Amino acid sequence: MDLNRPMPARVGYRLVYLGAFACAESRTLRELPLRKHRLAVYSATPGNSFRGENVYGVGMGRKWAFLILFALAVLAAAYDNYDSAKHKLDLIEGDRVRPGGRITFTYAELDAWVAHEAPDGVRNPHVRVAEAGVATGSALIDFAKVRRAQGEAPGWLMGKLLEGERPVSVTARIRSSAGSATVDVERVQISGVTIDGRTLDFLIQNVLLPLYPDAAVGRPFALSHRIERLDVAPAGVGVLIGQ
């Protein structure tokens, strides 16, 4: 079995088939109520059987059909990537990977998995790695909504400060060996404002850790399920299983 091959998603392929069907049946879309948008001028020639009022409907019908097909294909790819990531995680968490084995997660798979598993208040997650060992994760986050989704209602002041969706980007350096890993946060950007250095250290110690005391930031933590190390590279994240 090739553990790194994306697993097919039946639901995703059905969406593609549905999109193809919509494309094939695009002629029916011209029956949509488009009479308010008829072409004002249509130069007919003798023997031309087309009616001017239908030209716009046919063109728009085909355009919408292909847009539907494209959207469904994107959804199908997302389902494929999520199913593939979940399959690989199930193998690791079930201790079903042979000793010395290696599983690689693509960033498309990680993005799809996070998008599916993230709590309310997190949208459009994206992970990128331009340098080995340094990862940048970004998303649109409503911190107050995230806290409420976790069953923790923020206070009045914090609610006012955290309410609303904001673009957030976090850059961290990840080191891993001998069954442990360390994550050092180097930079955080919220709504275009960069936070680093002593200010970042202050926020981690006085805001992040009090809210999430189990967060392992800047200190080693053990990797479970016999994971020997994590290799974070531009091509993907490799998980090496120990002997």
PLY file of the C-alpha trace (Angstrom):
ply
format ascii 1.0
element vertex 243
property float x
property float y
property float z
element edge 242
property int vertex1
property int vertex2
end_header
0.00 0.00 0.00
1.31 3.47 -0.90
0.66 5.42 2.30
1.46 8.75 0.65
-0.99 8.41 -2.22
-4.13 10.56 -1.80
-7.15 8.39 -1.11
-10.09 8.83 -3.51
-13.22 10.45 -2.11
-16.47 9.01 -3.47
-18.40 12.07 -2.45
-15.95 14.31 -4.26
-16.13 12.32 -7.48
-19.92 12.36 -7.32
-19.76 16.14 -7.16
-17.64 16.17 -10.31
-20.13 13.89 -12.05
-22.91 16.22 -10.98
-20.99 19.17 -12.41
-20.45 17.35 -15.71
-24.17 16.57 -15.84
-24.94 20.24 -15.22
-22.60 21.18 -18.04
-24.19 18.68 -20.42
-27.62 19.98 -19.55
-26.61 23.64 -19.83
-29.17 24.24 -22.55
-31.87 24.08 -19.91
-30.33 27.02 -18.08
-31.42 29.37 -20.85
-34.96 28.89 -19.54
-34.01 30.91 -16.46
-35.84 34.24 -16.14
-33.49 36.33 -18.26
-36.11 38.31 -20.17
-35.13 41.50 -18.36
-31.65 41.16 -19.90
-32.44 40.43 -23.53
-30.11 41.69 -26.20
-31.33 45.02 -27.49
-30.04 44.46 -31.02
-29.77 41.23 -33.00
-28.77 41.34 -36.65
-30.67 38.48 -38.21
-29.96 37.17 -41.67
-32.44 35.42 -43.92
-32.92 31.84 -42.81
-31.49 32.44 -39.33
-33.61 30.39 -36.93
-32.29 31.90 -33.69
-34.40 34.33 -31.75
-32.57 37.34 -30.40
-34.00 36.94 -26.91
-32.39 33.48 -26.53
-28.80 34.38 -27.50
-27.99 35.84 -24.09
-29.67 32.94 -22.31
-27.62 30.33 -24.19
-24.32 32.12 -23.53
-25.08 32.70 -19.87
-26.33 29.13 -19.47
-23.03 27.72 -20.67
-21.06 30.20 -18.58
-22.91 29.27 -15.38
-22.62 25.56 -16.15
-18.84 25.77 -16.39
-18.69 27.89 -13.23
-20.71 25.23 -11.42
-18.43 22.52 -12.78
-15.34 24.43 -11.63
-16.75 25.01 -8.14
-17.69 21.36 -7.77
-14.25 20.25 -8.94
-12.67 22.44 -6.23
-14.99 20.87 -3.65
-14.07 17.41 -4.90
-10.36 18.18 -4.53
-10.95 19.42 -0.97
-12.81 16.21 -0.09
-9.98 14.14 -1.60
-7.33 16.00 0.39
-9.27 15.76 3.65
-9.94 12.04 3.22
-6.29 11.43 2.38
-5.06 13.34 5.44
-7.57 11.62 7.72
-6.56 8.19 6.37
-2.89 8.87 7.09
-3.66 10.20 10.59
-5.78 7.12 11.32
-2.83 4.90 10.35
-0.48 6.81 12.66
-2.89 7.04 15.60
-3.81 3.38 15.20
-0.11 2.41 15.34
-0.51 0.68 11.98
2.63 2.10 10.36
5.56 -0.29 10.28
8.70 0.63 12.29
10.96 2.85 10.21
8.03 3.81 7.96
7.44 7.31 6.73
4.24 9.15 5.85
4.24 12.51 4.07
1.45 15.06 4.35
1.09 17.58 1.54
0.11 21.12 2.51
-3.11 20.78 0.51
-3.99 17.82 2.74
-3.12 19.74 5.92
-5.12 22.78 4.78
-8.16 20.61 4.03
-7.89 18.78 7.36
-7.58 21.98 9.40
-10.47 23.60 7.50
-12.66 20.59 8.32
-11.62 20.21 11.97
-11.17 23.86 12.99
-13.69 25.33 15.47
-16.23 27.98 14.57
-14.48 31.28 14.06
-11.62 29.96 11.89
-11.81 30.21 8.09
-9.50 29.75 5.10
-6.54 28.13 6.89
-3.35 27.86 4.87
0.11 26.47 5.69
3.23 27.28 3.69
6.90 26.46 4.16
9.53 28.35 2.19
12.45 27.23 4.37
13.02 23.82 5.94
11.91 23.81 9.56
10.05 27.15 9.37
6.29 27.07 8.82
3.81 29.91 8.41
0.14 29.32 9.09
-2.51 31.86 8.20
-6.29 32.07 8.60
-9.19 34.42 9.14
-9.98 34.20 12.85
-12.72 35.60 15.07
-11.11 35.04 18.49
-14.29 35.73 20.46
-16.23 33.19 18.39
-13.45 30.63 18.88
-13.60 31.11 22.65
-17.39 30.69 22.66
-17.10 27.55 20.50
-14.78 26.14 23.18
-17.35 26.86 25.88
-15.44 29.84 27.30
-17.30 33.14 27.06
-14.83 36.06 26.96
-15.32 38.90 29.41
-16.85 42.18 28.30
-13.51 43.91 27.69
-11.88 40.93 26.00
-15.03 40.41 23.94
-14.79 43.97 22.64
-11.09 43.55 21.87
-11.40 40.14 20.21
-14.76 40.43 18.44
-14.69 40.37 14.64
-12.85 38.39 12.00
-9.20 39.27 11.47
-6.44 37.97 9.19
-3.88 36.20 11.37
-0.48 34.80 10.40
1.90 32.86 12.67
5.48 31.92 11.76
7.19 29.26 13.85
10.43 27.29 13.78
9.94 23.56 14.38
12.73 21.28 15.61
12.24 17.57 16.09
14.34 14.51 16.94
14.45 11.46 19.23
10.69 11.35 19.77
10.23 14.98 20.77
9.63 18.36 19.11
9.98 22.04 19.97
7.94 24.88 18.45
9.38 28.39 18.73
6.99 31.13 17.61
9.02 33.77 15.80
6.40 36.19 14.56
2.65 36.84 14.71
0.79 39.18 12.41
-2.78 40.32 13.16
-4.60 42.60 10.73
-1.27 43.57 9.18
0.36 44.48 12.52
3.51 42.42 13.22
4.19 41.28 16.78
7.60 39.83 17.61
10.47 40.05 20.08
9.68 40.97 23.67
6.11 41.97 22.87
5.45 38.51 21.46
7.07 36.85 24.48
4.83 38.94 26.76
1.68 37.93 24.89
2.63 34.24 24.95
3.34 34.27 28.69
0.44 36.50 29.76
-2.30 35.80 27.21
-1.74 32.53 25.35
-0.50 30.27 28.15
-3.12 31.39 30.73
-5.85 30.64 28.17
-4.23 27.42 26.92
-2.01 26.07 29.71
-1.33 22.84 27.78
0.18 24.71 24.83
3.81 23.68 24.40
5.51 26.81 23.10
9.26 27.19 23.32
9.76 23.93 25.22
10.16 20.30 24.10
7.14 18.01 24.11
6.89 14.27 23.51
5.60 12.91 20.21
3.12 10.07 20.58
2.43 6.89 18.55
6.11 6.02 18.12
6.82 9.12 16.04
10.59 9.60 15.87
10.62 13.03 14.26
8.83 15.49 12.01
10.54 16.76 8.86
9.04 20.11 7.87
10.06 20.93 4.29
8.70 23.02 1.39
7.37 19.85 -0.29
5.41 18.65 2.76
5.64 17.37 6.34
7.25 13.95 6.74
6.39 11.82 9.78
9.06 9.23 10.56
8.00 6.29 12.73
10.63 4.95 15.12
11.76 1.36 15.49
0 1
1 2
2 3
3 4
4 5
5 6
6 7
7 8
8 9
9 10
10 11
11 12
12 13
13 14
14 15
15 16
16 17
17 18
18 19
19 20
20 21
21 22
22 23
23 24
24 25
25 26
26 27
27 28
28 29
29 30
30 31
31 32
32 33
33 34
34 35
35 36
36 37
37 38
38 39
39 40
40 41
41 42
42 43
43 44
44 45
45 46
46 47
47 48
48 49
49 50
50 51
51 52
52 53
53 54
54 55
55 56
56 57
57 58
58 59
59 60
60 61
61 62
62 63
63 64
64 65
65 66
66 67
67 68
68 69
69 70
70 71
71 72
72 73
73 74
74 75
75 76
76 77
77 78
78 79
79 80
80 81
81 82
82 83
83 84
84 85
85 86
86 87
87 88
88 89
89 90
90 91
91 92
92 93
93 94
94 95
95 96
96 97
97 98
98 99
99 100
100 101
101 102
102 103
103 104
104 105
105 106
106 107
107 108
108 109
109 110
110 111
111 112
112 113
113 114
114 115
115 116
116 117
117 118
118 119
119 120
120 121
121 122
122 123
123 124
124 125
125 126
126 127
127 128
128 129
129 130
130 131
131 132
132 133
133 134
134 135
135 136
136 137
137 138
138 139
139 140
140 141
141 142
142 143
143 144
144 145
145 146
146 147
147 148
148 149
149 150
150 151
151 152
152 153
153 154
154 155
155 156
156 157
157 158
158 159
159 160
160 161
161 162
162 163
163 164
164 165
165 166
166 167
167 168
168 169
169 170
170 171
171 172
172 173
173 174
174 175
175 176
176 177
177 178
178 179
179 180
180 181
181 182
182 183
183 184
184 185
185 186
186 187
187 188
188 189
189 190
190 191
191 192
192 193
193 194
194 195
195 196
196 197
197 198
198 199
199 200
200 201
201 202
202 203
203 204
204 205
205 206
206 207
207 208
208 209
209 210
210 211
211 212
212 213
213 214
214 215
215 216
216 217
217 218
218 219
219 220
220 221
221 222
222 223
223 224
224 225
225 226
226 227
227 228
228 229
229 230
230 231
231 232
232 233
233 234
234 235
235 236
236 237
237 238
238 239
239 240
240 241
241 242
